[in-house]
């Protein structure tokens, strides 16, 4: 599923993710100058930033899912030629040529699971 469609379909997860992201940003700048913090006060993550993260570096979101008790594990075949992910110890399907592809695919499943729980 395209990242944009994923965010639109799972509005509760999207809102929770934005809240988490904004909180992490505030924590990250806590030790910076007051001027910089003031400048960043009104900056909020938007869907486009999240879409780019989902497609460009999906592993970045694993901490968010960990916080929500959805644990994604990346694994690979013994030959190291295929990757797969499991969520909460479910079966891993090894069908991806790269870790990034496997992690990106797992994000769709994680959104689906979390949307049901929120």
C-alpha positions as CSV (number, residue, x, y, z in Angstrom):
1,X,0.0,0.0,0.0
2,X,1.3,3.5,-0.8
3,X,2.4,5.4,2.3
4,X,-0.2,8.2,1.7
5,X,-3.0,5.7,1.5
6,X,-1.7,3.9,4.6
7,X,-1.9,7.1,6.6
8,X,-5.4,8.0,5.3
9,X,-6.8,4.5,6.0
10,X,-5.4,4.3,9.5
11,X,-6.3,7.7,11.0
12,X,-6.0,6.7,14.6
13,X,-2.4,5.4,14.1
14,X,-1.5,8.4,12.1
15,X,-2.7,10.8,14.9
16,X,-0.9,8.7,17.5
17,X,2.3,8.6,15.4
18,X,2.2,12.4,14.9
19,X,1.8,12.9,18.7
20,X,4.7,10.5,19.4
21,X,6.9,12.2,16.7
22,X,6.3,15.7,18.0
23,X,7.0,14.6,21.6
24,X,10.3,13.0,20.5
25,X,11.2,16.2,18.6
26,X,10.7,18.3,21.7
27,X,12.8,15.9,23.8
28,X,15.5,16.0,21.2
29,X,15.8,19.8,21.3
30,X,15.4,20.2,25.0
31,X,19.0,21.0,25.6
32,X,19.3,23.5,22.7
33,X,19.0,27.3,23.0
34,X,15.8,28.9,24.0
35,X,15.7,30.8,20.7
36,X,15.9,27.6,18.8
37,X,13.2,26.0,20.9
38,X,10.9,29.0,20.5
39,X,11.5,28.8,16.7
40,X,10.5,25.1,16.7
41,X,7.5,25.6,19.0
42,X,5.0,25.6,16.2
43,X,6.7,23.0,14.0
44,X,4.7,19.9,13.7
45,X,5.3,16.7,11.7
46,X,3.0,16.4,8.7
47,X,1.9,13.4,6.6
48,X,4.5,14.1,3.9
49,X,7.3,13.7,6.4
50,X,5.8,10.5,7.7
51,X,5.3,9.2,4.2
52,X,8.9,9.8,3.3
53,X,10.0,8.0,6.5
54,X,7.8,5.0,5.7
55,X,9.2,4.7,2.2
56,X,12.8,5.9,2.9
57,X,13.7,4.5,6.3
58,X,10.8,2.4,7.8
59,X,13.0,1.1,10.6
60,X,12.7,4.6,12.2
61,X,9.1,3.8,13.1
62,X,10.0,0.6,15.0
63,X,10.4,2.5,18.3
64,X,6.8,3.9,17.9
65,X,5.5,0.5,17.4
66,X,7.5,-0.9,20.3
67,X,5.9,1.7,22.5
68,X,2.5,0.4,21.4
69,X,3.5,-3.3,22.0
70,X,3.8,-4.2,18.4
71,X,7.2,-5.7,18.0
72,X,8.7,-6.0,14.5
73,X,11.6,-8.4,14.0
74,X,13.7,-8.5,10.9
75,X,15.3,-11.8,10.0
76,X,17.0,-13.4,7.0
77,X,17.6,-16.8,5.5
78,X,20.7,-18.7,6.4
79,X,22.1,-18.0,2.9
80,X,21.4,-14.3,3.6
81,X,19.6,-13.9,0.2
82,X,16.1,-13.2,1.5
83,X,14.7,-11.0,4.3
84,X,11.5,-11.1,6.1
85,X,9.8,-9.6,9.2
86,X,7.6,-11.0,11.9
87,X,5.3,-9.0,14.2
88,X,4.8,-10.2,17.7
89,X,6.5,-13.5,16.9
90,X,4.2,-14.5,14.1
91,X,5.5,-16.4,11.1
92,X,8.1,-14.7,9.0
93,X,7.8,-14.9,5.2
94,X,11.2,-14.6,3.5
95,X,10.3,-13.0,0.2
96,X,12.3,-9.7,0.1
97,X,15.7,-9.1,-1.4
98,X,16.6,-6.3,1.0
99,X,16.0,-5.5,4.7
100,X,14.4,-2.2,3.8
101,X,11.8,-3.9,1.6
102,X,10.9,-6.3,4.4
103,X,10.7,-3.6,7.0
104,X,8.6,-1.4,4.7
105,X,6.2,-4.3,4.2
106,X,5.9,-4.9,7.9
107,X,4.9,-1.3,8.5
108,X,1.6,-1.9,6.6
109,X,0.8,-4.9,8.9
110,X,1.8,-2.9,12.0
111,X,-0.5,0.0,11.0
112,X,-3.4,-2.5,10.5
113,X,-2.8,-4.2,13.9
114,X,-2.4,-0.9,15.8
115,X,-5.5,0.7,14.2
116,X,-7.6,-2.2,15.6
117,X,-6.2,-1.6,19.1
118,X,-6.5,2.2,19.3
